């Protein structure tokens, strides 16, 4: 289950990066902001997931 959540976090990071790149090409600051928020949120989620896994051992 933990690996599935990590995979979802990586997919969200990829989606966020794509949003930033496409927002840059279209000159859309809103899409860039959403992309950055997706990346930051996924990274925070991933870090929390790893830290909780280490604490349980």
PDBQT receptor file of N, H, CA, C and O in Angstrom, charges set to zero:
ATOM      1  N   UNK A   1       0.819  -1.190   0.000  1.00  0.00    +0.000 N 
ATOM      2  CA  UNK A   1       0.000   0.000   0.000  1.00  0.00    +0.000 C 
ATOM      3  C   UNK A   1       0.864   1.254   0.000  1.00  0.00    +0.000 C 
ATOM      4  O   UNK A   1       0.556   2.248  -0.657  1.00  0.00    +0.000 OA
ATOM      5  N   UNK A   2       1.967   1.175   0.767  1.00  0.00    +0.000 N 
ATOM      6  H   UNK A   2       2.217   0.367   1.300  1.00  0.00    +0.000 HD
ATOM      7  CA  UNK A   2       2.856   2.331   0.855  1.00  0.00    +0.000 C 
ATOM      8  C   UNK A   2       3.501   2.626  -0.492  1.00  0.00    +0.000 C 
ATOM      9  O   UNK A   2       3.717   3.787  -0.840  1.00  0.00    +0.000 OA
ATOM     10  N   UNK A   3       3.808   1.578  -1.248  1.00  0.00    +0.000 N 
ATOM     11  H   UNK A   3       3.632   0.635  -0.966  1.00  0.00    +0.000 HD
ATOM     12  CA  UNK A   3       4.422   1.771  -2.560  1.00  0.00    +0.000 C 
ATOM     13  C   UNK A   3       3.426   2.376  -3.549  1.00  0.00    +0.000 C 
ATOM     14  O   UNK A   3       3.807   3.167  -4.412  1.00  0.00    +0.000 OA
ATOM     15  N   UNK A   4       2.168   2.008  -3.423  1.00  0.00    +0.000 N 
ATOM     16  H   UNK A   4       1.859   1.366  -2.722  1.00  0.00    +0.000 HD
ATOM     17  CA  UNK A   4       1.139   2.573  -4.282  1.00  0.00    +0.000 C 
ATOM     18  C   UNK A   4       0.976   4.073  -4.017  1.00  0.00    +0.000 C 
ATOM     19  O   UNK A   4       0.824   4.859  -4.952  1.00  0.00    +0.000 OA
ATOM     20  N   UNK A   5       1.008   4.460  -2.750  1.00  0.00    +0.000 N 
ATOM     21  H   UNK A   5       1.132   3.821  -1.990  1.00  0.00    +0.000 HD
ATOM     22  CA  UNK A   5       0.911   5.877  -2.417  1.00  0.00    +0.000 C 
ATOM     23  C   UNK A   5       2.128   6.653  -2.920  1.00  0.00    +0.000 C 
ATOM     24  O   UNK A   5       2.000   7.795  -3.361  1.00  0.00    +0.000 OA
ATOM     25  N   UNK A   6       3.297   6.037  -2.853  1.00  0.00    +0.000 N 
ATOM     26  H   UNK A   6       3.401   5.110  -2.495  1.00  0.00    +0.000 HD
ATOM     27  CA  UNK A   6       4.500   6.684  -3.372  1.00  0.00    +0.000 C 
ATOM     28  C   UNK A   6       4.417   6.841  -4.884  1.00  0.00    +0.000 C 
ATOM     29  O   UNK A   6       4.850   7.857  -5.427  1.00  0.00    +0.000 OA
ATOM     30  N   UNK A   7       3.871   5.854  -5.560  1.00  0.00    +0.000 N 
ATOM     31  H   UNK A   7       3.519   5.029  -5.119  1.00  0.00    +0.000 HD
ATOM     32  CA  UNK A   7       3.696   5.939  -7.008  1.00  0.00    +0.000 C 
ATOM     33  C   UNK A   7       2.711   7.037  -7.385  1.00  0.00    +0.000 C 
ATOM     34  O   UNK A   7       2.927   7.764  -8.355  1.00  0.00    +0.000 OA
ATOM     35  N   UNK A   8       1.638   7.157  -6.625  1.00  0.00    +0.000 N 
ATOM     36  H   UNK A   8       1.463   6.566  -5.837  1.00  0.00    +0.000 HD
ATOM     37  CA  UNK A   8       0.662   8.220  -6.874  1.00  0.00    +0.000 C 
ATOM     38  C   UNK A   8       1.313   9.587  -6.653  1.00  0.00    +0.000 C 
ATOM     39  O   UNK A   8       1.064  10.519  -7.417  1.00  0.00    +0.000 OA
ATOM     40  N   UNK A   9       2.138   9.713  -5.625  1.00  0.00    +0.000 N 
ATOM     41  H   UNK A   9       2.340   8.955  -5.004  1.00  0.00    +0.000 HD
ATOM     42  CA  UNK A   9       2.828  10.979  -5.374  1.00  0.00    +0.000 C 
ATOM     43  C   UNK A   9       3.752  11.320  -6.541  1.00  0.00    +0.000 C 
ATOM     44  O   UNK A   9       3.831  12.481  -6.942  1.00  0.00    +0.000 OA
ATOM     45  N   UNK A  10       4.443  10.339  -7.084  1.00  0.00    +0.000 N 
ATOM     46  H   UNK A  10       4.379   9.395  -6.758  1.00  0.00    +0.000 HD
ATOM     47  CA  UNK A  10       5.316  10.601  -8.234  1.00  0.00    +0.000 C 
ATOM     48  C   UNK A  10       4.518  11.005  -9.470  1.00  0.00    +0.000 C 
ATOM     49  O   UNK A  10       4.947  11.869 -10.234  1.00  0.00    +0.000 OA
ATOM     50  N   UNK A  11       3.367  10.384  -9.665  1.00  0.00    +0.000 N 
ATOM     51  H   UNK A  11       3.019   9.681  -9.045  1.00  0.00    +0.000 HD
ATOM     52  CA  UNK A  11       2.522  10.756 -10.802  1.00  0.00    +0.000 C 
ATOM     53  C   UNK A  11       1.984  12.179 -10.656  1.00  0.00    +0.000 C 
ATOM     54  O   UNK A  11       1.866  12.904 -11.644  1.00  0.00    +0.000 OA
ATOM     55  N   UNK A  12       1.662  12.576  -9.433  1.00  0.00    +0.000 N 
ATOM     56  H   UNK A  12       1.758  11.987  -8.630  1.00  0.00    +0.000 HD
ATOM     57  CA  UNK A  12       1.178  13.939  -9.200  1.00  0.00    +0.000 C 
ATOM     58  C   UNK A  12       2.304  14.940  -9.439  1.00  0.00    +0.000 C 
ATOM     59  O   UNK A  12       2.062  16.022  -9.973  1.00  0.00    +0.000 OA
ATOM     60  N   UNK A  13       3.528  14.593  -9.052  1.00  0.00    +0.000 N 
ATOM     61  H   UNK A  13       3.724  13.713  -8.618  1.00  0.00    +0.000 HD
ATOM     62  CA  UNK A  13       4.673  15.463  -9.335  1.00  0.00    +0.000 C 
ATOM     63  C   UNK A  13       4.842  15.622 -10.842  1.00  0.00    +0.000 C 
ATOM     64  O   UNK A  13       5.066  16.732 -11.326  1.00  0.00    +0.000 OA
ATOM     65  N   UNK A  14       4.736  14.530 -11.581  1.00  0.00    +0.000 N 
ATOM     66  H   UNK A  14       4.553  13.628 -11.188  1.00  0.00    +0.000 HD
ATOM     67  CA  UNK A  14       4.864  14.609 -13.041  1.00  0.00    +0.000 C 
ATOM     68  C   UNK A  14       3.751  15.465 -13.636  1.00  0.00    +0.000 C 
ATOM     69  O   UNK A  14       3.998  16.242 -14.558  1.00  0.00    +0.000 OA
ATOM     70  N   UNK A  15       2.546  15.333 -13.129  1.00  0.00    +0.000 N 
ATOM     71  H   UNK A  15       2.345  14.701 -12.380  1.00  0.00    +0.000 HD
ATOM     72  CA  UNK A  15       1.429  16.149 -13.601  1.00  0.00    +0.000 C 
ATOM     73  C   UNK A  15       1.663  17.622 -13.290  1.00  0.00    +0.000 C 
ATOM     74  O   UNK A  15       1.358  18.484 -14.114  1.00  0.00    +0.000 OA
ATOM     75  N   UNK A  16       2.198  17.916 -12.113  1.00  0.00    +0.000 N 
ATOM     76  H   UNK A  16       2.445  17.215 -11.444  1.00  0.00    +0.000 HD
ATOM     77  CA  UNK A  16       2.500  19.298 -11.743  1.00  0.00    +0.000 C 
ATOM     78  C   UNK A  16       3.581  19.901 -12.616  1.00  0.00    +0.000 C 
ATOM     79  O   UNK A  16       3.483  21.059 -13.023  1.00  0.00    +0.000 OA
ATOM     80  N   UNK A  17       4.607  19.125 -12.905  1.00  0.00    +0.000 N 
ATOM     81  H   UNK A  17       4.687  18.185 -12.575  1.00  0.00    +0.000 HD
ATOM     82  CA  UNK A  17       5.677  19.614 -13.784  1.00  0.00    +0.000 C 
ATOM     83  C   UNK A  17       5.121  19.879 -15.177  1.00  0.00    +0.000 C 
ATOM     84  O   UNK A  17       5.471  20.877 -15.806  1.00  0.00    +0.000 OA
ATOM     85  N   UNK A  18       4.264  19.000 -15.657  1.00  0.00    +0.000 N 
ATOM     86  H   UNK A  18       3.979  18.189 -15.145  1.00  0.00    +0.000 HD
ATOM     87  CA  UNK A  18       3.645  19.219 -16.971  1.00  0.00    +0.000 C 
ATOM     88  C   UNK A  18       2.796  20.485 -16.956  1.00  0.00    +0.000 C 
ATOM     89  O   UNK A  18       2.774  21.224 -17.940  1.00  0.00    +0.000 OA
ATOM     90  N   UNK A  19       2.105  20.741 -15.861  1.00  0.00    +0.000 N 
ATOM     91  H   UNK A  19       2.123  20.140 -15.061  1.00  0.00    +0.000 HD
ATOM     92  CA  UNK A  19       1.310  21.962 -15.741  1.00  0.00    +0.000 C 
ATOM     93  C   UNK A  19       2.159  23.208 -15.778  1.00  0.00    +0.000 C 
ATOM     94  O   UNK A  19       1.785  24.203 -16.398  1.00  0.00    +0.000 OA
ATOM     95  N   UNK A  20       3.312  23.161 -15.111  1.00  0.00    +0.000 N 
ATOM     96  H   UNK A  20       3.616  22.352 -14.607  1.00  0.00    +0.000 HD
ATOM     97  CA  UNK A  20       4.218  24.315 -15.125  1.00  0.00    +0.000 C 
ATOM     98  C   UNK A  20       4.754  24.543 -16.531  1.00  0.00    +0.000 C 
ATOM     99  O   UNK A  20       4.804  25.680 -17.001  1.00  0.00    +0.000 OA
ATOM    100  N   UNK A  21       5.151  23.481 -17.198  1.00  0.00    +0.000 N 
ATOM    101  H   UNK A  21       5.111  22.557 -16.816  1.00  0.00    +0.000 HD
ATOM    102  CA  UNK A  21       5.711  23.613 -18.550  1.00  0.00    +0.000 C 
ATOM    103  C   UNK A  21       4.650  24.117 -19.526  1.00  0.00    +0.000 C 
ATOM    104  O   UNK A  21       4.914  25.021 -20.319  1.00  0.00    +0.000 OA
ATOM    105  N   UNK A  22       3.452  23.536 -19.470  1.00  0.00    +0.000 N 
ATOM    106  H   UNK A  22       3.237  22.802 -18.826  1.00  0.00    +0.000 HD
ATOM    107  CA  UNK A  22       2.395  23.970 -20.375  1.00  0.00    +0.000 C 
ATOM    108  C   UNK A  22       1.926  25.388 -20.046  1.00  0.00    +0.000 C 
ATOM    109  O   UNK A  22       1.560  26.146 -20.944  1.00  0.00    +0.000 OA
ATOM    110  N   UNK A  23       1.938  25.742 -18.770  1.00  0.00    +0.000 N 
ATOM    111  H   UNK A  23       2.235  25.126 -18.040  1.00  0.00    +0.000 HD
ATOM    112  CA  UNK A  23       1.572  27.104 -18.389  1.00  0.00    +0.000 C 
ATOM    113  C   UNK A  23       2.588  28.111 -18.870  1.00  0.00    +0.000 C 
ATOM    114  O   UNK A  23       2.230  29.240 -19.205  1.00  0.00    +0.000 OA
ATOM    115  N   UNK A  24       3.840  27.727 -18.910  1.00  0.00    +0.000 N 
ATOM    116  H   UNK A  24       4.131  26.810 -18.638  1.00  0.00    +0.000 HD
ATOM    117  CA  UNK A  24       4.892  28.603 -19.425  1.00  0.00    +0.000 C 
ATOM    118  C   UNK A  24       4.718  28.812 -20.927  1.00  0.00    +0.000 C 
ATOM    119  O   UNK A  24       4.906  29.923 -21.423  1.00  0.00    +0.000 OA
ATOM    120  N   UNK A  25       4.365  27.767 -21.644  1.00  0.00    +0.000 N 
ATOM    121  H   UNK A  25       4.212  26.864 -21.241  1.00  0.00    +0.000 HD
ATOM    122  CA  UNK A  25       4.207  27.865 -23.093  1.00  0.00    +0.000 C 
ATOM    123  C   UNK A  25       2.982  28.709 -23.451  1.00  0.00    +0.000 C 
ATOM    124  O   UNK A  25       2.984  29.431 -24.448  1.00  0.00    +0.000 OA
ATOM    125  N   UNK A  26       1.945  28.608 -22.630  1.00  0.00    +0.000 N 
ATOM    126  H   UNK A  26       1.944  28.022 -21.820  1.00  0.00    +0.000 HD
ATOM    127  CA  UNK A  26       0.706  29.326 -22.905  1.00  0.00    +0.000 C 
ATOM    128  C   UNK A  26       0.673  30.689 -22.217  1.00  0.00    +0.000 C 
ATOM    129  O   UNK A  26      -0.275  31.452 -22.402  1.00  0.00    +0.000 OA
ATOM    130  N   UNK A  27       1.700  31.001 -21.425  1.00  0.00    +0.000 N 
ATOM    131  H   UNK A  27       2.470  30.382 -21.275  1.00  0.00    +0.000 HD
ATOM    132  CA  UNK A  27       1.780  32.245 -20.657  1.00  0.00    +0.000 C 
ATOM    133  C   UNK A  27       0.592  32.370 -19.703  1.00  0.00    +0.000 C 
ATOM    134  O   UNK A  27      -0.053  33.414 -19.612  1.00  0.00    +0.000 OA
ATOM    135  N   UNK A  28       0.327  31.281 -19.003  1.00  0.00    +0.000 N 
ATOM    136  H   UNK A  28       0.851  30.432 -19.078  1.00  0.00    +0.000 HD
ATOM    137  CA  UNK A  28      -0.800  31.227 -18.081  1.00  0.00    +0.000 C 
ATOM    138  C   UNK A  28      -0.282  31.102 -16.650  1.00  0.00    +0.000 C 
ATOM    139  O   UNK A  28       0.128  30.017 -16.238  1.00  0.00    +0.000 OA
ATOM    140  N   UNK A  29      -0.295  32.198 -15.884  1.00  0.00    +0.000 N 
ATOM    141  H   UNK A  29      -0.628  33.080 -16.219  1.00  0.00    +0.000 HD
ATOM    142  CA  UNK A  29       0.235  32.120 -14.518  1.00  0.00    +0.000 C 
ATOM    143  C   UNK A  29      -0.614  31.234 -13.601  1.00  0.00    +0.000 C 
ATOM    144  O   UNK A  29      -0.096  30.658 -12.644  1.00  0.00    +0.000 OA
ATOM    145  N   UNK A  30      -1.913  31.125 -13.890  1.00  0.00    +0.000 N 
ATOM    146  H   UNK A  30      -2.333  31.594 -14.667  1.00  0.00    +0.000 HD
ATOM    147  CA  UNK A  30      -2.765  30.276 -13.051  1.00  0.00    +0.000 C 
ATOM    148  C   UNK A  30      -2.410  28.810 -13.175  1.00  0.00    +0.000 C 
ATOM    149  O   UNK A  30      -2.386  28.090 -12.177  1.00  0.00    +0.000 OA
ATOM    150  N   UNK A  31      -2.134  28.362 -14.383  1.00  0.00    +0.000 N 
ATOM    151  H   UNK A  31      -2.153  28.947 -15.193  1.00  0.00    +0.000 HD
ATOM    152  CA  UNK A  31      -1.755  26.967 -14.589  1.00  0.00    +0.000 C 
ATOM    153  C   UNK A  31      -0.383  26.686 -13.971  1.00  0.00    +0.000 C 
ATOM    154  O   UNK A  31      -0.151  25.605 -13.431  1.00  0.00    +0.000 OA
ATOM    155  N   UNK A  32       0.509  27.650 -14.052  1.00  0.00    +0.000 N 
ATOM    156  H   UNK A  32       0.320  28.529 -14.490  1.00  0.00    +0.000 HD
ATOM    157  CA  UNK A  32       1.823  27.477 -13.429  1.00  0.00    +0.000 C 
ATOM    158  C   UNK A  32       1.683  27.369 -11.912  1.00  0.00    +0.000 C 
ATOM    159  O   UNK A  32       2.343  26.543 -11.281  1.00  0.00    +0.000 OA
ATOM    160  N   UNK A  33       0.826  28.202 -11.332  1.00  0.00    +0.000 N 
ATOM    161  H   UNK A  33       0.290  28.873 -11.845  1.00  0.00    +0.000 HD
ATOM    162  CA  UNK A  33       0.610  28.159  -9.885  1.00  0.00    +0.000 C 
ATOM    163  C   UNK A  33       0.016  26.818  -9.465  1.00  0.00    +0.000 C 
ATOM    164  O   UNK A  33       0.445  26.233  -8.471  1.00  0.00    +0.000 OA
ATOM    165  N   UNK A  34      -0.961  26.333 -10.212  1.00  0.00    +0.000 N 
ATOM    166  H   UNK A  34      -1.309  26.809 -11.020  1.00  0.00    +0.000 HD
ATOM    167  CA  UNK A  34      -1.539  25.027  -9.891  1.00  0.00    +0.000 C 
ATOM    168  C   UNK A  34      -0.499  23.916 -10.005  1.00  0.00    +0.000 C 
ATOM    169  O   UNK A  34      -0.478  22.995  -9.188  1.00  0.00    +0.000 OA
ATOM    170  N   UNK A  35       0.362  24.003 -11.016  1.00  0.00    +0.000 N 
ATOM    171  H   UNK A  35       0.345  24.752 -11.680  1.00  0.00    +0.000 HD
ATOM    172  CA  UNK A  35       1.423  23.013 -11.166  1.00  0.00    +0.000 C 
ATOM    173  C   UNK A  35       2.386  23.029  -9.998  1.00  0.00    +0.000 C 
ATOM    174  O   UNK A  35       2.773  21.976  -9.491  1.00  0.00    +0.000 OA
ATOM    175  N   UNK A  36       2.775  24.217  -9.571  1.00  0.00    +0.000 N 
ATOM    176  H   UNK A  36       2.462  25.072  -9.983  1.00  0.00    +0.000 HD
ATOM    177  CA  UNK A  36       3.694  24.335  -8.432  1.00  0.00    +0.000 C 
ATOM    178  C   UNK A  36       3.029  23.817  -7.160  1.00  0.00    +0.000 C 
ATOM    179  O   UNK A  36       3.668  23.131  -6.363  1.00  0.00    +0.000 OA
ATOM    180  N   UNK A  37       1.764  24.138  -6.966  1.00  0.00    +0.000 N 
ATOM    181  H   UNK A  37       1.245  24.695  -7.613  1.00  0.00    +0.000 HD
ATOM    182  CA  UNK A  37       1.054  23.637  -5.788  1.00  0.00    +0.000 C 
ATOM    183  C   UNK A  37       0.944  22.119  -5.792  1.00  0.00    +0.000 C 
ATOM    184  O   UNK A  37       1.063  21.483  -4.745  1.00  0.00    +0.000 OA
ATOM    185  N   UNK A  38       0.717  21.535  -6.964  1.00  0.00    +0.000 N 
ATOM    186  H   UNK A  38       0.620  22.051  -7.815  1.00  0.00    +0.000 HD
ATOM    187  CA  UNK A  38       0.674  20.070  -7.055  1.00  0.00    +0.000 C 
ATOM    188  C   UNK A  38       2.026  19.454  -6.700  1.00  0.00    +0.000 C 
ATOM    189  O   UNK A  38       2.091  18.463  -5.973  1.00  0.00    +0.000 OA
ATOM    190  N   UNK A  39       3.100  20.042  -7.215  1.00  0.00    +0.000 N 
ATOM    191  H   UNK A  39       3.047  20.847  -7.806  1.00  0.00    +0.000 HD
ATOM    192  CA  UNK A  39       4.433  19.505  -6.939  1.00  0.00    +0.000 C 
ATOM    193  C   UNK A  39       4.758  19.625  -5.453  1.00  0.00    +0.000 C 
ATOM    194  O   UNK A  39       5.215  18.663  -4.835  1.00  0.00    +0.000 OA
ATOM    195  N   UNK A  40       4.526  20.800  -4.881  1.00  0.00    +0.000 N 
ATOM    196  H   UNK A  40       4.155  21.581  -5.383  1.00  0.00    +0.000 HD
ATOM    197  CA  UNK A  40       4.843  21.002  -3.462  1.00  0.00    +0.000 C 
ATOM    198  C   UNK A  40       3.998  20.082  -2.586  1.00  0.00    +0.000 C 
ATOM    199  O   UNK A  40       4.511  19.482  -1.642  1.00  0.00    +0.000 OA
ATOM    200  N   UNK A  41       2.721  19.970  -2.890  1.00  0.00    +0.000 N 
ATOM    201  H   UNK A  41       2.304  20.458  -3.657  1.00  0.00    +0.000 HD
ATOM    202  CA  UNK A  41       1.857  19.092  -2.106  1.00  0.00    +0.000 C 
ATOM    203  C   UNK A  41       2.270  17.629  -2.188  1.00  0.00    +0.000 C 
ATOM    204  O   UNK A  41       2.248  16.919  -1.182  1.00  0.00    +0.000 OA
ATOM    205  N   UNK A  42       2.641  17.181  -3.368  1.00  0.00    +0.000 N 
ATOM    206  H   UNK A  42       2.659  17.758  -4.185  1.00  0.00    +0.000 HD
ATOM    207  CA  UNK A  42       3.064  15.786  -3.526  1.00  0.00    +0.000 C 
ATOM    208  C   UNK A  42       4.380  15.518  -2.816  1.00  0.00    +0.000 C 
ATOM    209  O   UNK A  42       4.571  14.447  -2.241  1.00  0.00    +0.000 OA
ATOM    210  N   UNK A  43       5.291  16.487  -2.853  1.00  0.00    +0.000 N 
ATOM    211  H   UNK A  43       5.136  17.358  -3.320  1.00  0.00    +0.000 HD
ATOM    212  CA  UNK A  43       6.573  16.307  -2.155  1.00  0.00    +0.000 C 
ATOM    213  C   UNK A  43       6.346  16.265  -0.645  1.00  0.00    +0.000 C 
ATOM    214  O   UNK A  43       6.938  15.435   0.044  1.00  0.00    +0.000 OA
ATOM    215  N   UNK A  44       5.506  17.139  -0.132  1.00  0.00    +0.000 N 
ATOM    216  H   UNK A  44       5.025  17.814  -0.692  1.00  0.00    +0.000 HD
ATOM    217  CA  UNK A  44       5.207  17.122   1.306  1.00  0.00    +0.000 C 
ATOM    218  C   UNK A  44       4.552  15.808   1.692  1.00  0.00    +0.000 C 
ATOM    219  O   UNK A  44       4.886  15.228   2.724  1.00  0.00    +0.000 OA
ATOM    220  N   UNK A  45       3.623  15.335   0.876  1.00  0.00    +0.000 N 
ATOM    221  H   UNK A  45       3.351  15.807   0.037  1.00  0.00    +0.000 HD
ATOM    222  CA  UNK A  45       2.968  14.058   1.144  1.00  0.00    +0.000 C 
ATOM    223  C   UNK A  45       3.979  12.917   1.144  1.00  0.00    +0.000 C 
ATOM    224  O   UNK A  45       3.936  12.045   2.012  1.00  0.00    +0.000 OA
ATOM    225  N   UNK A  46       4.888  12.922   0.174  1.00  0.00    +0.000 N 
ATOM    226  H   UNK A  46       4.923  13.630  -0.531  1.00  0.00    +0.000 HD
ATOM    227  CA  UNK A  46       5.906  11.871   0.097  1.00  0.00    +0.000 C 
ATOM    228  C   UNK A  46       6.855  11.885   1.286  1.00  0.00    +0.000 C 
ATOM    229  O   UNK A  46       7.215  10.833   1.813  1.00  0.00    +0.000 OA
ATOM    230  N   UNK A  47       7.253  13.066   1.701  1.00  0.00    +0.000 N 
ATOM    231  H   UNK A  47       6.960  13.921   1.273  1.00  0.00    +0.000 HD
ATOM    232  CA  UNK A  47       8.152  13.169   2.862  1.00  0.00    +0.000 C 
ATOM    233  C   UNK A  47       7.449  12.682   4.123  1.00  0.00    +0.000 C 
ATOM    234  O   UNK A  47       8.039  11.965   4.930  1.00  0.00    +0.000 OA
ATOM    235  N   UNK A  48       6.196  13.070   4.290  1.00  0.00    +0.000 N 
ATOM    236  H   UNK A  48       5.716  13.652   3.634  1.00  0.00    +0.000 HD
ATOM    237  CA  UNK A  48       5.451  12.599   5.462  1.00  0.00    +0.000 C 
ATOM    238  C   UNK A  48       5.277  11.089   5.431  1.00  0.00    +0.000 C 
ATOM    239  O   UNK A  48       5.331  10.439   6.476  1.00  0.00    +0.000 OA
ATOM    240  N   UNK A  49       5.071  10.529   4.263  1.00  0.00    +0.000 N 
ATOM    241  H   UNK A  49       5.027  11.056   3.415  1.00  0.00    +0.000 HD
ATOM    242  CA  UNK A  49       4.916   9.086   4.120  1.00  0.00    +0.000 C 
ATOM    243  C   UNK A  49       6.189   8.355   4.528  1.00  0.00    +0.000 C 
ATOM    244  O   UNK A  49       6.132   7.343   5.227  1.00  0.00    +0.000 OA
ATOM    245  N   UNK A  50       7.328   8.865   4.096  1.00  0.00    +0.000 N 
ATOM    246  H   UNK A  50       7.374   9.687   3.529  1.00  0.00    +0.000 HD
ATOM    247  CA  UNK A  50       8.612   8.245   4.440  1.00  0.00    +0.000 C 
ATOM    248  C   UNK A  50       8.902   8.394   5.922  1.00  0.00    +0.000 C 
ATOM    249  O   UNK A  50       9.360   7.449   6.563  1.00  0.00    +0.000 OA
ATOM    250  N   UNK A  51       8.640   9.575   6.473  1.00  0.00    +0.000 N 
ATOM    251  H   UNK A  51       8.268  10.343   5.952  1.00  0.00    +0.000 HD
ATOM    252  CA  UNK A  51       8.925   9.785   7.902  1.00  0.00    +0.000 C 
ATOM    253  C   UNK A  51       8.057   8.915   8.784  1.00  0.00    +0.000 C 
ATOM    254  O   UNK A  51       8.533   8.402   9.796  1.00  0.00    +0.000 OA
ATOM    255  N   UNK A  52       6.795   8.735   8.428  1.00  0.00    +0.000 N 
ATOM    256  H   UNK A  52       6.408   9.151   7.606  1.00  0.00    +0.000 HD
ATOM    257  CA  UNK A  52       5.924   7.860   9.216  1.00  0.00    +0.000 C 
ATOM    258  C   UNK A  52       6.360   6.419   9.126  1.00  0.00    +0.000 C 
ATOM    259  O   UNK A  52       6.234   5.674  10.098  1.00  0.00    +0.000 OA
ATOM    260  N   UNK A  53       6.870   6.009   7.981  1.00  0.00    +0.000 N 
ATOM    261  H   UNK A  53       6.972   6.614   7.191  1.00  0.00    +0.000 HD
ATOM    262  CA  UNK A  53       7.337   4.638   7.813  1.00  0.00    +0.000 C 
ATOM    263  C   UNK A  53       8.572   4.350   8.656  1.00  0.00    +0.000 C 
ATOM    264  O   UNK A  53       8.725   3.250   9.187  1.00  0.00    +0.000 OA
ATOM    265  N   UNK A  54       9.442   5.329   8.777  1.00  0.00    +0.000 N 
ATOM    266  H   UNK A  54       9.317   6.222   8.345  1.00  0.00    +0.000 HD
ATOM    267  CA  UNK A  54      10.653   5.133   9.585  1.00  0.00    +0.000 C 
ATOM    268  C   UNK A  54      10.347   5.152  11.069  1.00  0.00    +0.000 C 
ATOM    269  O   UNK A  54      11.003   4.455  11.844  1.00  0.00    +0.000 OA
ATOM    270  N   UNK A  55       9.360   5.940  11.480  1.00  0.00    +0.000 N 
ATOM    271  H   UNK A  55       8.827   6.507  10.851  1.00  0.00    +0.000 HD
ATOM    272  CA  UNK A  55       9.021   6.041  12.894  1.00  0.00    +0.000 C 
ATOM    273  C   UNK A  55       8.389   4.757  13.401  1.00  0.00    +0.000 C 
ATOM    274  O   UNK A  55       8.528   4.437  14.582  1.00  0.00    +0.000 OA
ATOM    275  N   UNK A  56       7.704   4.017  12.550  1.00  0.00    +0.000 N 
ATOM    276  H   UNK A  56       7.592   4.277  11.591  1.00  0.00    +0.000 HD
ATOM    277  CA  UNK A  56       7.001   2.804  12.976  1.00  0.00    +0.000 C 
ATOM    278  C   UNK A  56       7.971   1.648  13.261  1.00  0.00    +0.000 C 
ATOM    279  O   UNK A  56       7.591   0.684  13.926  1.00  0.00    +0.000 OA
ATOM    280  N   UNK A  57       9.191   1.726  12.780  1.00  0.00    +0.000 N 
ATOM    281  H   UNK A  57       9.500   2.510  12.240  1.00  0.00    +0.000 HD
ATOM    282  CA  UNK A  57      10.141   0.617  12.966  1.00  0.00    +0.000 C 
ATOM    283  C   UNK A  57      10.795   0.647  14.286  1.00  0.00    +0.000 C 
ATOM    284  O   UNK A  57      11.616  -0.219  14.587  1.00  0.00    +0.000 OA
TER     285      UNK A  57
